[in-house]
Amino acid sequence: MGVWKREWKSFLAVASVFLVCYYLPVGTQRFDNAVLEAFHLVKWYAQEHVLLCLVPAFFIAGAVGVFLSQASVMKYLGAGANKVLAYGVAAVSGTILAVCSCTILPLFSGIYRMGAGLGPACAFLYSGPAINVLAIVLTARILGLELGVARTVGAVIFSVVVGLLMHLIFRREEEAKVAAQAIMPEPEVKRNLWQNGLYFASMVGILVFANWGKPQETVGLWASIYNVKWLVTAGCYLAFSVILSAWFGLKAWKSVVSVVAVGIAAYIYPGYPLIPFTVGSVALMIFTSTQKGELSDWFDTSWDFAKKILPLLLFGVFVAGALLGRVGNEGLIPSDWVAKSLGGNSLWANFFASFAGAFMYFATLTEVPILQGLIGSGMGKGPALALLLAGPALSLPSILVIQSVLGTKKTAVFVFLVIIMATISGMIYGNIFS
């Protein structure tokens, strides 16, 4: 009897795993297709997002931890910073960073670890993917001006409100953080603000222009930028290499070798810009990891973010693919269930849109064609806005990573606030414009 009391949990765990394996529905069309969709989505994510989105984001996050002084982060985004300044900066960050909910995670982790307050950090976490200029323009053009404006206004207000609520709910911890930060010594500043600014601007330029989406129209400003996106990206990389040598101690010959290697790769493979981009990334990894001092610390910090975040993201994308599939392909959850649950402007429809959006994975700009299809299937205007406010900012992969940074309690509260706020916003919008 004593053995049973000690081992009953282990027995239940083993028995549960056995029963799942025994009754695994292998051979049924929906299950087999869901598994295949999971692998398809992971493959697509690895090809489209890891190199172009996450690698630059990891390096930027590492740079925040090494080159940006903790005092600077706390001054503008800390728990004791001026609230108007802190939330203002966090709420409009997405207009610069055209990223999805996964790409923002390394940047969020970086500023939070460097002392940013919970409220401003959460506002930044939400606003990064939600206030995407390209996505908002595409929303207004395809889904209507009123929905585009509602998404813009809603996302800005949303990020501030969610951030303030997170701060108020966990204010005791934030007050303790302010007290601890107040006694920290002022760090030595090695570079001017404008030098650090140009350094980060060059990396953000690489991230933004390398991921500049192809517009539907072939003329106009967005199309013109798209046509030269890789030239601009190359220019940002060249400036980045010069800055590293001039102000950050990278040996000049290493910068020259990396730039020449990228140029050769671009010349040999003119139609495959991902190859020179990969060459530049690998060169940066090798040269920073083999040089002592700040640059080595930068690589170590960036790698630390990568090994903690990337496995969780890939696992989350796999699960999301198995449950919901890709656009136009079925997962375990039938798509017609989703479409039928989003009609009208009821509380349930708005809540379901917010809840589903919070766990679905939306790559940058893909939420617009998905919504276009759902609206064509009878989706109401309120649930459409609710999905736009909850979907791009959260996903199952991002929730897994946020939990590893904030802990289970804070993550659950953040997800709950996003879902409830999106539901309320959808109800208000639906009642006004239905």
Summary of the structure (lengths in Angstrom):
residues: 434
radius of gyration: 23.0
end to end distance: 64.7
largest distance: 77.6
contacts: 1510
relative contact order: 0.13
helix: 77%
strand: 1%
